Amino acid sequence: MDWEKEINKMKVCDFDELPGPKSKEELEEMKMPFEEYCKKVFDVGNEFVKPDALKGIRWLSTTMYIFTPHSVTNLAELGAECIKVEMPRMGDPMRHTSPFNEAYLYPLHDTRPMSGTGLGFTNANSNEYYITMDYHVPEAKKLFYNLVKMSDGLTECYRHGTFDRWQQGYRTLMEINPRFIYVWGGGFGYGPKIFGGSYDILGQAHAGLASVTGAHEDFGGHATKATNWCIDWYSGSQITTAILAALYWRSKTGLGTMIEFSQVQAATRCLGYTAPLYGKFGIVRQRWGNWDTQLCVHGIVMTGKTDFPDAINPQDKFESRYVVLSAFQDADFQELCNIIKKPDLFSRYKTHKERVGAPAQIEIYKAIEDWAADKTRSEVVRIFRDAGLLAMPVMNDREVYESEHFRIRGTVRWNDDPLFGDVLIQSAYSAGLMSRTPRKHKWLWRPVGADNVKIYHELLGVPMSKIKELYEKGIL
Amino acid sequence: MAKEKREIEINSRADTLPLMGPEVRPWPVTPPPSPEECMKVYEKRKAGEFGKFLEDHLRLEYRFDKPEALQGVRIMCMGMWRMGNKFASGLLSELGAELINVEPPSGDPLRELTPFGREEYMLKDAATGTPCGMDFIHELRNAQSITLNIETPEGREIYKKLSMLVDIIIEEYPPGYLDSLGLGYRHLSKLNPKLIYCWIGERGQWGPMKDEVSKYGQWMLDPFGMAACSWVHNTGFPPDQCPRGGKGGDPVRSGVWLADYVAGEQAANSILAALYWRDCLGNGLGQFIECTAAETLMDILDFDITWYGFNASIKARTGAWDPNLNQYEWNPCKDGYMMIGGQTDRLWYRIGMCIERDLPLFGRLIHEDPLLKEMAARNALQALIKTYTLTTKWLRDINRIEAEQKLMEYEIAAGPVLYIDEVAEFPHFKYRPWVNVIDDEQYGTVMYSESTNAYQHRTPARVKSLGRPLGHDNGEVYKKYLGYGPMKLRELKAKGVI
């Protein structure tokens, strides 16, 4: 009919393109309580029905320890295909690292069934394929170049110039694959200390983080190391930021790049006001323990009694006595003073400016700890929360594991690992929930060289007999 | 040595303020090493040509001569108080994204924070002269600052319009707050299906332990995130090394709001992955992302929770020693702390050779102990105690610099614990430079920690500005995106909308 044609001519958009809910389902989605909506869109436990954000990206990881491997793990969790290259037989030194030499998963390599990979290796190389290669041998070189041709990029951590000398540095690889994104991660980078080795702990020590962490010298405290390799992991994630931006730029220009990343610098980056304060006024920031230099009350206090005096594990028995308290705004602080029965504290420190000064902080926290001297951790938390203030216990590994919160959110969960059976995992999902392209954890790790056949034979077409020969010569 | 003696009388903190600062004592105090000196370092390892290549292509000085990776990506940062939203948007804006920072007309309270409440350590901007805290200035990078009151109906309409014009929203408000105003992801994604929306918080926007606000409206800030993932429990000296009760032997938070920074960087990663999926894989769809301080820090908490699942171990704090590697620690020396690291046999024996030169006992007790010959076996607790007792015996008689020089002869990854004044003058640091100064339009000469992604061949990150006066860019942003001229802005201001 004619009028139908007329209407079609007059249409400027499609009904479905107009804003607003389109179906009953969508209408309901808009009406859902917010938390339910979150649960629905993140749909914890069903990550594998959703697509991978980095589908089609292939990344090589010629890395060791935690820092540079972690830059690749992030990609692997986001769906890239990542290939970890290790020294034949020996593998990444991190495989030989385990807390107090206790926890291993077996085997390390098919020639070493009685050796295992230590838990220190956990989470740094998940979801990756594991191949071995001795770069020094000319036969291996050709295989390496072939891998480069078929990959989008590489992260390496060798001493600067080593790969260049071995004819597999940026200058060489760019001519083989101009789209290649080459990452060097290390301690220092170009400059007078270019060849200096580095570790997480060097970043913590050298870059100023340790100087501001721990109790103040005047209270008997020392520069304190984070037990965790925080600077390794945290710097690795920032490499991932650079890689993803480089991939985005490459999609427009077709050109790869070289990224030089120094982890020692990354530790200085998170120091906030420390550098500007020094630059402007020459003030050298010191440690301030469990309190906050800029907010009061906002810190961690000790209670007199522990929550689990009869527990067997000393971490429960003796350590379950620390509470985070936060009541820095005026009304919150007044309530806190009432709770600890020190209303005079409030009358003396009515404004935040008055109570955040160092002597005031010392007095206020002492008053809180005196009040908490005959209480347990959970009592203190309960009293504060009942009064509508912010407080929480300092949780240990067991409590994190048992927390319903992390379980419901899927950030702590058991995984049926193809090699090791049930493994409790804390990573990947916890790095961030994504509604359309969630991160995924597939496997923890695989033995040294476990995927040699898959990569060399199936991807590069090397005959099985040749793989066997290289394996026996110790090249693979 | 100072060039001339100054007569100084210090009676109060105010007297100390003019003694330092970029005009009196410009940074660096001593000049950094020259490129020629560095060339000698490269040549020594026969890497002269390669070193020159690096200097020619990666030097920080060339960053403004190169393009930006995220040119054309537009971010709106809608967050207050915490560092996560600032760090996430900072990482992206350093790489070239256009950043609009939205604050309520009263401003982000982070602007008012200053160590120990000392207003003299705040910086006044050139435009309004309002003092602003240095954390805020340091972390808000390359941003345009606008004000908007989303508690007014008109403000909400404006926010919706802006959300249709941006690629990314980074939100950090209490859980469900923006959603309750009709400005959540589910509302905005209907207007802009390409929108990538990332919420950042401490423990979560949903779930039994989600973020809370106190009865009086106070937000939850770091260290709640650090405490919720066992980080605090694991950090610090054990009570058998230092006494408890604020004297060093307690679990301790990081000196900085580290969990927020970690949440921020993982938020940036998730956002970029979502952007890649949206634009490069041609799906054209945005998504909803949630990153929390507690969980992103747990993601990088080594193997700790996994270890609990393995054999019910609860990790304890071990002070400045690492329970997984030997040697890998810092110990006290004559003038501070000296860090020594090296795990493999090669490094283990090199450290030993260095120490036994001064302390032959070390050679006998450490090198001849059969239990210490195997890399993994050296991690047992008694092995750590034995190794570090003897190492400290060596360290206690020498200064950091002596220890460093001796260890460097053996090419060991070692270094002293440095304070910020030492960091700023460390030769390598100032050569790069990692702490740098910017001559800022608003705040004059400001020292800052340089962007970590600034050393790249093609698209290095760069810092163009730090901080921003509140609402400084209202005029430009509202005109550019919504067409509002000065008349309209005056009207909105009078109504309390901006």
Interface residues (C-beta under 8 A of the other chain):
Chain A: P19 G20 P21 E29 M30 F34 E35 Y37 C38 K39 V41 F42 P51 A53 L54 K55 G56 H70 N74 L78 P93 H96 T97 S98 P99 F100 N101 E102 A103 G118 L119 G120 T122 N123 H160 G161 D164 R165 G169 Y170 R171 G187 F188 G189 Y190 G191 P192 K193 I194 F195 G196 G197 S198 Y199 I201 L202 Q204 A205 H206 A207 G208 L209 A210 S211 V212 T213 G214 A215 F219 G220 G221 H222 A223 T224 K225 A226 T227 N228 W229 C230 W233 Y234 S235 S237 Q238 T240 T241 A242 L244 A245 A246 L247 Y248 W249 S251 L255 G256 T257 M258 I259 E260 F261 S262 V264 Q265 A266 T268 R269 C270 L271 G272 Y273 T274 A275 P276 L277 Y278 G279 K280 F281 G282 I283 V284 R285 Q286 R287 W288 G289 N290 T293 Q294 L295 H298 G299 I300 M302 N313 P314 Q315 D316 F318 E319 Y322 V324 S326 A327 F328 Q329 A331 D332 E335 H352 K353 E354 V356 G357 A358 Y365 E369 A387 G388 L389 L390 M392 P393 V394 M395 N396 D397 R398 E399 V400 Y401 S403 E404 H405 F406 I408 R409 T411 V412 W414 D422 V423 L424 I425 Q426 S427 A428 S430 A431 G432 L433 M434 S435 R436 T437 R439
Chain B: T16 L17 L19 M20 G21 P22 R25 W27 P33 E37 C38 V41 Y42 R45 K46 A47 F50 G51 F53 L54 E55 H57 L58 R59 P67 A69 L70 M83 F87 L91 L92 L95 G96 L113 T114 P115 F116 G117 E119 Y121 L123 G133 M134 D135 I137 H138 E139 P175 G176 D179 S180 G184 Y185 R186 H187 K190 L191 R203 G204 Q205 W206 G207 P208 M209 K210 E212 S214 K215 Y216 G217 Q218 M220 L221 P223 F224 A227 A228 C229 S230 W231 V232 H233 N234 T235 G236 F237 P239 C242 P243 R244 G245 G246 K247 G248 D250 P251 V252 R253 S254 G255 V256 W257 L258 Y261 V262 E265 Q266 A267 A268 N269 S270 L272 A273 A274 L275 Y276 W277 D279 C280 L281 N283 L285 Q287 F288 I289 E290 C291 E295 T296 M298 D299 I300 L301 D302 F303 D304 I305 T306 W307 Y308 G309 F310 N311 A312 S313 I314 K315 A316 R317 T318 G319 A320 W321 D322 P323 N324 L325 Y328 E329 W330 P332 G336 Y337 M339 G341 G342 Q343 T344 M375 A376 A377 R378 N379 A380 L381 E411 I412 A413 A414 G415 P416 V417 L418 Y419 I420 D421 V423 A424 F426 P427 H428 F429 Y431 R432 W434 V435 V437 T445 V446 M447 Y448 S449 E450 S451 T452 N453 Y455 Q456 H457 R458 T459 A461
